[in-house]
Amino acid sequence: MSNITELFGSNVFNDAVMKERLPKATYKSIKKTIDEGLALDPNVAEVVANVMKEWAIEKGATHYTHWFQPMTGITAEKHDSFISPTSDGKVIMEFSGKELIKGEPDASSFPSGGLRATFEARGYTAWDCTSPAFYKEGILYIPTAFCSYTGEALDSKTPLLRSMQALSKQAVRILKLFGNTTSSMVITTVGPEQEYFLVDKKLYDQRKDLIYTGRTLFGAPAPKGQELEDQYFGSLKERIQTFMKEFNEECWKLGVAAKTQHNEVAPAQHEIAPIFSTTNIATDHNQIVMDTLKKVALRHGLVCLLHEKPFAGVNGSGKHNNWSMSTNDGMNLLEPGKTPHENVQFLVFLCAIIKAVDEYAELLRCSAANPGNDHRLGANEAPPAIISIFLGDQLTDILHQITNGGLKSSKQGGELTIGVTTLPALPKDTTDRNRTSPFAFTGNKFEFRMVASSASIARPNYTLNTIVAEILSQFADKLEKASDFNTEVQKIMKEIVTNHSRIIFNGNNYSEEWLVEAEKRGLPNIKSTVEASKALIDEKNVRIFEKHGVFTRAELESRFEIALENYIKVVNIEAQTMLDMAKRDIIPAVINYTSDLADSINTIKATGISADTSVQAELLSKTSGLLAAFSKGIVTLEASLEKADSMHGSTYDHAYFFRYDTFMKMGDLRKIADEMETITGSDYWPMPVYGDLLFRV
């Protein structure tokens, strides 16, 4: 491995490269565009394009691509070569400013949710100069936004960039009221922790369900799971460590600051966490991380599973979205300081977040919804489907003081003594870390722990940005008109604490008692993607997205349709895969097993030897009974799919049927199959079982 400091960012057209290679005037102009949000000068783009091309060709690039994030949840790319024919039958390498700024991929086959008809194929990609281009595998990658011919967003990046602008505008209004004249922008920052599973590719290739759906549709628990708690932070297997070493190097080349790696709770589960970066870049980097995990895994004979629940009965995977706000001159607005009760500016931003999360809990829940996450949320390793905020004792005490007439003190942490003289006393944090909370304050940021492991982090972050921007705008409207600023600030904070404390919960979110308590508080408990998607078209939510220029009504309606259509397609594919495996693999295997059992009984009887065949007979009877029930379950599931196929109602009704009829019948079929697996001879069972997949890496 090369020196890490030399390796890091070596394949990125970053600020250092631009400063070295661009003319001074061009560099100054592009920096102003990036740092201050100014309009891009086309003449500057022409110079940048030429320098970028030369840099990429030196790296070995022959093609370039406008890399974008359509509403499929993954990235898309179309490669164009730099070659341009000349009159003498040869070629030259060209790349213009126009080609850098704009691309025209065919948009007809990407999800649009009705924004445009299939025959209206034209779509545009627009260069996002705030996220640096990078080189990978012979290609120059140019991060871009993706929009329709009529200007609607067809991607995740465009609304994210819009939301970042919206939050910055409203946050700067608040800062100015506090006398800040130096900060001109507020930037949201994110550090997304990524969980994933690694399985042996040879075993993976024998599982149709993993190949087609990313999760096991059948599978009885292994004799050992995660109950000994010996996987979490355990010593890395040599094969995994070798994989992680190469993965880190690939990430570092692309400027992804991969920092932390470790075993997660479930067998074969792991986590990677990067250093914080601006939300837009962090989102692009997380897409790079997911793609790199998959590609590097294959080089090591492994397959990376990003599905939220690839294995039943053990922990699933999520993404912990660590979100904060900072000024462009380096101030973290969520840093409470040593005496947070005196830090009124921090408390105002904190109160804005509390109100935003309470008033728009359904929208925030929707931002983490996808079919895979429905298996995970509410299980005993993930936050429940109920949104709440963990603040810890210190901040909760300060909010209590606000409602009781004044801020006087902040609880201090003191020292943590361990009881061993040779070990140092540790400074004690003023709050614990609540790993059960879906939205937890962790020092100087909020950790949104509901985010789906396979999904782009754009959606939760443009949601967070927008709802916080809305509340900050409400605060600014009041404070700008106030005759006495300090009095109005105290009034606002008291109103927030009085009316929105129901969203604050510092206890165990996994407990049954919390479910009861949350219902008493009137907090929504939205258990599936189908119901969660309705938040996208709720008038209250449409209003704020339109107000802050993040989405139009048409764009939101399209995303509502896309979410439901995706749910229908995912469950339909899973059901069809189950039927294929059931009919072509499981039934023949179990028939072979029962036939051999019957032959065994008949052979013994034919010998005339007096022998007890009750064990074989009992096993044959039980297996045959399960097989008959399994066959009926197949018929029932097929009938559900036929009914779903004949439905002509709304997309919502169609998705609802898949959730509460088809999906339930899939669970019934699986239950029978998993029981058959436990009594069928291992030589007969047609696919690798959980013990193989989870422990043979």
N, C-alpha and C positions, 0 to 999 in steps of 0.2 A: 504494500500500500504506500502511496506517496505521502509526503508530509501533509497532514490534515489541513493545515492552514493554507497550503498551496492547492489542495484538492477542492476545498470548499468553494462553490460558486464558479468552478473552472469552466463549466459549460453553460454559463448564464451571461447574457448580454446586459450586465448590471451597471450600476452607477460608475464603478471603477473603470470598466471597459469603455463606457461612453466618454468619461472624462479624459481618458488616455487617447482615444481614437477620433472623437468628433472635434471639428473646429470649435474654438472657444465660444463664439457667438451662438452656434447651433446648440452646443451643450447647455449654455445658459438658458436658451429659449425652451428646450425640452424639459429642463429642470423646473422651470417656472410652471410649465403645464402640469407636471407631475405633482409638485409640492403645493401649488396654489390653486389648482383646478382651472387654469386658464385654457382658452381655446387653442387647439393645435394649429400651428402655421403650416400650410401645405408645402411651402418651400423648405421648411425644416424637415418635414417628413421625407422629402426627396433625398436630402443629404444623409439622414439617418438610415434610410433604406439601403443606400449604396454601401455605407460602412458596415451595416449589419450583415449584408450579403457577403462582403469580403471576410468578415470575422467568421461567419458560419462555414464558408468554403474552406478556410484554413483548418477548421475543425474536421472537415470531411463531408460537409453537407452537399448534396446534389439537388435536394428538393426543399421546399418550404410549405408550411401549412398554417392556415388560420384555425387555431385550436379553440373550440367553443364548447359550451355546455348546454345542449338542448334539453328539453323537458323529459328526457329519458332517464335522468339521474346520473348518467355517465357522460364522458366527453366524446367529441366527434372531431374528425380531421379528414381533410381531402388534400392529397399531396400534389403539388405542381413543381416541376423541375425549373431550375434557373435557366435552362438552355433556350436560346433564341436563334433560329436558323439565319445564316447569312447568304448572300447571293452566290458565293463561291462553293456552296454545298457543305459548308462547315457550320459550326455553332459558336455563339458567344454566351457568356453567363450574364444575365441581366435580371434586375429586380428594381422596380420603380417605386416611387413614393405612393403612387396610386394603388399599386399592388399591395403595399404595406398597409395602407389605410383601410382599403375595402376589398372584400371578397364576395363572390356570388355563388354560394353552394345551393344546390337544389333543396328547397325546403319542403317539398311535397310529401316526403316519407317520414318526416319528424312529427311528433305529436303537436297539435295546435288547439285541440279542444274546440274546434269550430271557428277559430279566428280567421281561417282562410280555407277555401275549398281545395281539394286535392289537385285540381288542374291549375291552380294558381301557385306555380312552383317556385317563383323567384323569392329568394331570401338573401339577406345581406349580413356579412360579418364585418364588424368595425373594430379596428385596432384599439386595444386597451393599453395605452402606454404606461399606466400606473402599475402594471404587472409585467415584469421583465420577460423578454423573449429568451428562449433557451434552446440548446442543441441536444439532440438525442438520436442515436442510431441512424445517422445520415440525414436527419431532417432538422430544419430550423422551425421551431414551434413559436408561433406568434399568438399570445392570448388575445381573444377577441370576444366582443358581444355579438349576439345573433338576434336579428329582428326580421319582421315580415316586410313585404313590399309597401305596406301601408304604415309601417313604423311601430307596430306592436311588438313587445318583447316575446321572443320565442325561446328564451333561455333562462338560466338562473343568475348569470352575471349581471344582466342589465338591471333587474330590480334591486340587486344587492348594491350596485353602484349608486342607484337612485336613493336607496335608503340611507346610505352613508352620507350623502349630501344633505338629506333631510335632517338627520340627527345632528350633523355638524352645525347646520344653520340655527337650530333651536338651542343647542347647547351653548353656542357662542353668545346668543342673546342673554342667557343666564349669567355667563361669565362677565359680560360687560356690566351687568347690574351689580356685580360684586367688585367692580372697579378694575377688572383685568383688561388692560389695553394692549397687551402684547400677543395674546393668543388669537390667531385668525381662523383656525380650524380645530375641530375636535375629531379625532380619529378613533374608531372602534378597533380594538385589537382582540385577537383570538388565538388560543392555543388548543387545538383539538387533539385529544387523546384517542387513538384508534385501536380498538380491540379486534382480534381476528383468530381464526383457527388454522392450523396446518395439519394436513393429513397426507399419507403416502399416496402418490399418484397411482401406483398399481392397484391399490385398494379402491381409490376413488373411481377409477375406470370401470370397476365392477358394480358401481352403484348408479343406476339410471336416475334415481331421484336426485342425487347430488349433481349429476351432469346437467339435468334439465331444469332443476328448481333451486339448487344451492343449499337444500336442506334434506334431511332424511325423513321421508314420508312414512317409513316403517322402521322399527328398531326397538327391541326390548333393552332395558337398562343392563349395563355390564355388571359383573359381580362387584366391581369397585368403581366408584365414581369420584366425587370430590369431597366425600364425607370426612376423610382424614385431614383435609385442609393442608396437604403436603405439596400441592402444586404451586400455590401462590408464592411468588418470589423465590421459588425453589431454584436449585442449580440448573443451569441450562444444559440440555443434552448437546453433545458435540455437534451433531448434525444441525441442530437449531442454531447453535452459536455460529457455525460456518455460514448458514443462510443469513443471519442477522448482520454479520460482518460485511457481506457483499451488499446487502440491502442498504446499510448505512452509507457505504461508499457511493452507491448510485444516487442516493438522496443528496448527499453532501455535494456531489458534482453539480446537481441541479439547484443548489442553493437552499435546499430544505434542511432546516436546522434540527435534524433528528437528534434528540437529547437523551431520552430515557427509554430503556427496553427491559422487559421482564416477563416472566411467566405470569399468566392470570390465574383465576381461581379454578376453572375447569381444566381437566386433562387436555393437552394439545392446544390450549388457548394462550394467547400472548397479547402484549400491548406495546405500542410505540407512541411516544409523546414528543412533539417538537417544542422548540422555544417559541414564544409569542411573536406574531407579526400582524401587520394591518389585516383587517378582515378579508379584504379582497385577495390579497396575496396568500393569506392562510387558507382560503377556500381553494384557490388554484393549487396550492401545495398539497392539500389533502387529497385532491384528485390525483396528483402525481404519486402520492404515497400509496393510494389504493392500487393504481396501475402497476407501480413498481413492486409492491408486495406480490402480486399475481405473477409477474414475469420472472422475478428472481426466484420465487418458489419453484417454478417449473424447471429451472436450471439445476435445482438440487433434488429433483425427483419428488417434489412435494406439490401440493395444491393448496392455495390460500382460500379459505372460505370466509367471505365477508357477510354472509347472511346473519341476521339478528338471532336466529335460533336454529342452527344447523343440527343440534342434537337435543332431543327431549330429555328432561330430567337432570341436566347439568346447566350451569350458567350460560346464558346467551351473551351476545356481543353488542356493545353500544359505542357511542362516541361521547366523551365528556367535553362539552363545548365551553371552555373557559373564556369568558367575555368581559371586557372592560372598556373604559373610555379614557383617552389621553389627549392632551392638547398637542398642537404641532410644535410647541416649544418644550415638551417633555414632562408635563404635569399629569399624573394619574389622578383622574377625578374621583376614583373609588378608593383612594388611599386615605384611611381615616386618621392617620397620624397617632401620636401617643395619647392625645387627649381629644378623642372624637367628639365629646360633648361640646367642645369649644370650636370645632370645625364645622361651622354652619353651612358653608358651601358644600362640603361632603354630604351633610345631612339632607340638604335640598335635593341633590342628585339621588341619594338613597331613597328618599320619600317618593321621588318621581318613578323610580323602578318598582317600588312596592305597589303604588297605585296602578301602574301599567300592567304588572303581572296579575293583579287582582281583577281589574276591569276587562282584561283581554286574555283571561286564562284559556278560554276555548280556542282562541287563535293560536296561542303558544303551544297548546296540546296538539293542534292540527299540524303545526310546523314539524313535529317529530313523528307524524303518523305515516306508516306504510304497512303493507301486508305482513312483512317479516317482524316488525316491531309489535304487532298485535300479539305475537306469541310471547314476547319478552316483558312488556310493561305490566307490572302488577305481579310478576313472578318474584320469587324470594331472592333475586339477585339484582333487581332493577328497581327504579322508582315505580311507585304505583301510577295509574293513569290519572291520578288527582294532582293538579298543580298546587304546590305550596312553596313557601320560602323559608329557608333556614337562615337565621341571623346570628345565633349564638347568644350567650348570656350578656355580654357587654353591650352590644347594640340594642338588644331587646330591652335591657334596663334603661338605656338612654331614651328609647321611644316611650317607655313607661313614665320617665321623668317629664317628657314633653306634655303628656296628657295631664300631669299633676302640677302644672304651673311653673316649670322652669328647669333649666339644665344646670346641674351643680357638680357632677363628677362622672368619671369613667372608671369602671372596674378595671383594676390592673391585674396582670397575670402573675407577677412575682417570679419565684424560682421553683423549679421542679427538682427535688432531691430524690436520688435513686436508691440511696442507702448503702452504697459501696464507696468507701473513702477514695479509692483510686479513680473513680469516675467523676467527671466534672458536673457541677450543678448546671442545669439547663434553664435558659429563660423560658418561662411558661407562657404559652399563647393565651390570649384572653378568651379564646373560644376553641371548642373541640371541632373536629371535622365530622359532619353528619353524612355518612355514606349512603343513607337511605333517602335523602331529600332530593327531589327532582331539580330544585333550583336553590343552590346553597351559596352563601357568602363565604369566601375562603381567603380572607386577609385583605386583598385589594382587587377582587374580581368576583364575578358570579360564575358558578359552575352549573351549566344546564346539562343534566345527566340523562335526559330522556332521548337524546338524539340517536337516530338509527345508524348502526355501524356501516351499512352499505350505501347510505344516502349522502348526497352533497350537503355540506354544512351551510350552503347559501340560504336555504329556506328558513331554518331557525334564526339565522343572523339577520336577514332582512326583516323578519318578523319582530325580533327584539329591537332592532334599530328603529322601526316605524312606531311601535307602541310607546317606546320611551320618548321619541321625538314628539309624539302627540301630547304626552303629559307635560313635557318641558315647555311646549308652546302654550299650554294652558297656564302654567306657572308664570311664564314670561309676560303673557297678556295681563295678568293681575298685577305683577310686580312693576311693570312699566307704567301702570296707571296709579300706583299707590302713592298716597301723600306721605306716608311714613314707611320706608322700605323695611326696616327691622320688624316693625309691628306686623306688617303683612306677611313676612317670612314666617314668623312665629304662628300666625293664624293658619297659614297653609300647612305647616308641619303638623299642627294639632289636628287639623281636619283630616289629614291623611291617616294619622295614627288612630284617630277615633273611628273612622269609617272603613279602614282597610286592614286592620290588624287580623282579621279572620284568615288572611292568606299566610300569616306567619305561624309556623309550627316547628318547634325545635326537638320534637320527640322522634319516636320510631315510626317511620312511614310504612313499615312492613306489617305493623300490628293490626289486628282486627278492630281494636278500639279506635284506631285512627279513621278507619272507614266509617264507623258510626259517628264519630266526632265531626268529620268532614261534611257528612250529610247534614248534621245539625247546623253547621256553619253556612250551609248553602253553597259549598264548593262543588263544581261539576266533576262527575266521574265518567269520563267518556272512554269506553272500553275498546272501540274498534275504529279503524280508519274510515269506515263508511260513515259513521255518525260524526266523526271528527271533521270530515271534509266539509260539512255544512257551514262551518265557521267562515269559509272563504267567500260565501255569498250572503252572510249576515249583513244587514244594512249598516249596523254600527261599524263593522269592520271595513266594508266597502268605502264608507265615508272617510275614514282616516287614511286609507291607502290612496284614495283620490286626492284628498286634501294635501298630502305631502308629496304627491307626484310619483309614488312608487308603483302603483298599478292603476289602470283604468278599470271600469266595471267589466268591460269586455274581456280584459286580460284575466281578471279574477274568475269570471264565469268559465273561461276556457280551462283554467287550472282546476276548477271544481270538476269539470267533465273529465279531464285527463286523469285526475286522482281516482275517480270512480271506474273509468275504463281500465286503468291499470290494475285496480283491485280485481275486477272481473276476469281479466286476462290471466293474472297470476294464479288465482284460485282455480280457474278452468284448466290451466296447464298442469297444476299440481294434481287435480282430480284425474285428468287424462293419463298422467304418468302413473298414478296409483293403480288405475285400471289395467294399464299395460303390464306393470310389474305383477299385479295380482293374477292376471289371467295367463300370462306367458311364462312367468318365473315361479311364483309362489305355489299356485295350485298344482302344476306338474311336479314340483319338488315334493310337496306333501303327499301327493298321490303315490309317487315312487316309494316314499317312506312307509306309508300305510300298506302298500302292496307287499313290500318286503316283510313287514310285521305279520301280515296275513299268511304269507308263504312260510314264515318261520313257525307259526302255529300249526299249519297244515303238515309241514315236514316232520315236526315232532310227533304229531298224531299218527302219521303214516308209518312211523317206525314201530308203532305198537308199544313203545316204551311208556311206562306210566310216569309222566312228568307233569309238573305244575306249569301251566301256561297262562296263569291268571294275570301275571304282570304284563305280558304281551297283549292279552285280551283287553285288559283295562286301558292300556296305552292306546291300543287300536280304537277302542270305543271312544275315548276322549278326543283323540286326534280327528277321527271321522266326524264326530259331532261338531267340532270347531270348523272343520272343512266345509260342512254343510251350511253352518251359520255364515261362514266367510263368503260362500257362493251367493247366499241371499243378500249379504251386504253389498256385493258387487252389483247385483240387480237393482238394489235400492239406490245406490250412487248413480248408476246409469240413468235411472228414471229421473233423478234430480237434475242431471245435466240436460236431459231431453226437455224437461220442463223449462229450465233456464233458457235453452236455445229457442224455445217457442214464445218467450215473453216479448211483448211489444210495448211495455210501459216506459216510464222514465228510466234514465240511466241509474238514478238513485235507487229505485225500486228493484232494478235488476241486480245491482251490487248488494243490496240488502238481502235479497234471496240467496245469493251466493254465500253471504256471511252466515246467515241463520238457517239455511237448509243444506246446501251443498257442503259447506265447510264442516258442519256438524256430522253429516253422514260420513265424511272422510275420517273424522275422529272415531266413529263407531267401527269402521272397517279396520282402521289401524289397531284398535284395541284387540280385535280378534287375531289379527296377524301376529301381533307381538306376543300373544299368549301361545300361538302355535310355534313360534320361534323357540320358545323356552322348552318345548317338549319334543321338537323334531331333531333327529340326529344331526350333528354339526356337519357331517359329510354330505348331507342331503340339502341343507339350507342354501339357497342359490346366490347369496351375496354376503360380503363381509359384514360382521356384526359390530356392535358398538365397541366391544372389547378390542377388536382388531383396529378399528378406525382411530380410537382415542389413545391407545397405548402402544401401537406398533409404528411409531414414527422414528 
